[in-house]
Every structure is written in C-alpha cells, then in structure tokens.
Amino acid sequence: MDDSEQFSVDTVLAPVDGSDESATAVEYAIAIADRYDASVHALYVLGHGVVRGIDVGTVEETVVAENTQGFFDDISNVAENAGVPLSTSVDDGFSQSRKTRHPGNVVLDTADEIDADFIVLPREPVTDAASAEVLEKVAEYVLSYASQPVLSV
C-alpha cells in the first residue's frame, strides 16, 4: 500500500472463546469497525476439552450452546450500542478425526470465507485453563500466518 491508497476495512473478524479477554478483543474490534464504518464477525472457537466432551457425551451440547449464546448476547449489546453490525458463528477448533484441524486454521479459514479485512484477537494470558488452550494457539498461529492486518490486544 502506498501513500495514495486509503486504508479501508469492511469486515473485522474477532475470534472468541467466551473469556473476559476475548470480550475485550471484541470491544476493540467494534471500535475499529465503528471507525471504518465496517461490521464485526465474532467467531466462537470451541476448545479441545469441549469438543471431546461433546463427542464422548460428558459435556452437554445444550449447555455449550446456552453459554455461547449468552456470550453472543453480551457482545451484541456492545455492538448495538456502538451502531456496528455484528454477525456470529461457532466452530470447533479441534477434531478427533482430522489431525490438521487447529484453532488457528479455523480462524484463518473463516477470515477467508467472510472476506475479513482485519483480525482482532486477545494475546493476554487467559485465566481459564480450558480457554487458554484455544486462545494461545490461535494468537500464535494467526499472528504468524494471517494475510490480513492483525491487532493482538
């Protein structure tokens, strides 16, 4: 990009996991989207323990769905107050059958699918051990391989 090209953003991707750190990252994503008259897409990435628990029946899918929806409701209020359009999706960051499935791949694939221009993700250590496994792997991988600008907060 040279000095004559103006930087523009239409879609900001915010990978989340329900932690306070990811909620903060969404707030940054909303601020960027507000600045550039863009939208935010929040991608809830499920961790290995949750995916495995659902697969073997030790974790109730309905509980995961309720927790995920509750998180989405909270960030929807923030986006609505800022006047920023928000879309959401959920994906599992790990697979029992595909060894190449990694939360970082899920984020980058989603960024390509939704044509994201910018990615905002948390980098701070996460207090919840189940969430830490997802966010740390996503931050590391996305910072290394994303073709979009990345803000790590």
N, C-alpha and C positions, 0 to 999 in steps of 0.2 A: 504494500500500500504506500503510495507516495503522498506528498503534501496536498495534492489536488483532490484526492479521493477522500470522501467523507465516511467516517466510520458509522455503520448502521447496524442495528440489531432488531430483528423481528421476533425471534423466539429465544428465550433463556431457559435452559434445562437445569433443574435443581434435583439431583439425586438425594433422596431422604431415606431415613430408616425409623423415624418416629422419635429420635432422641432430641434433647434440647439443642444440641449442636447443629443438627440438621434443620431444626426450626429456625435457628439464627441464619443459616445459609439461605433459607427460603426468603427471609426478610431482606437479605442483600439482593437476591435475585429479583424480588419485587421492586426494590429501589432502582435497580438497573433497568428493568422493564419500564418502570414509570418514566425514567429519564429519556428513554429512547422510544416511547410510545409502542412498546412491544408487549408480548404475552409471556407468561411463565408456564412451563410444564414441569410438574413435580412427579418424579418417578420414585415410587416407594420400592426399594430393593430389599427383598426378604433374605435374611441370613441363613447360613447353613443349618444351624440348630432348628430354626423354624421349619425350613423346607423338609429336613429329615424327620422332624417330629410329626409333620402333617403326613408324610409318606408312610410312617410306621404306626400312625394313629395315636401318638402320645400328646399331640397338640391339636386342639380343636380348630378346624378351619373357620368356624363362625367367630371364635374369639379373635383370631388374627384379623378377620375381615372387620369386626367391630372396632378393634384398636386402630387399624389402618384408616377406617372411615372417620373415626374420631380425630385423628391427626389431620386428615384432609379437611375436615370441618373447621378446625382451628386455623389452619393456614388460609383457607378460603375466606375467612373473616378478615384477615390481614390484607389479602389481595383485593377484596371487595372495598374495604375502606380506602385503599390507595387508587381504586379505579383501574386495576390491572386485571385483564382476563387471565384466568387460571384453568388449566386442564390437568388431569391427573391420570396416572396409570400405576399398575403394580406388576412387578416381575420378580421371579425367583433368581437370586444371584448365583445359585449353585444347582447342580443337577447330579442325581445319583447315576444317571446313565451317560451323560456327556462330560467327559473329563475336561474338555476345553471351555466349559461354561464357567465364567468367572464374573464377579460383580462388575469389574472394570469393563469387560466385554459388553455386558448388558447395558451399561451406561453409554458407551460409545456407539453401540448398535442403535440404541434409542435416539441418541443425538442425530445420527444419520437419518433414521426413519422420520423424525419430526422436523428435519432440516434446521436444527438448532444452530444459532449463530454464536452462542456464548454459553458456558457452563459455569455454574457456581456450586461449589461443594465444600463441606467442612473439612478442616485439617486438624483442628484441635483434638487432643486425646479425648476419647469418649469414656464417660464414667460407667456406662452399662456394658458389661463384658460381652453380651450377646450382640450388641450393636457395633462394638469396636471392631469385631472381626470383619464386618461388612464395610464400614466407612474407611478404615485404614487401607484396605485392599483397593477400594475404589479410588481414593485420593492418590495413592502411589501410582496406580496404573493410568488413570485419566491424565494426571499431570505429565506423564511420560509420553503418552500416545495420542492425545486429542489433537485434532486438526483445527479445532475452534479455540478461541481465547478462553482461558480458564482462570477463574478467580477462586482461590482457596482461602476460606475465612475461618 
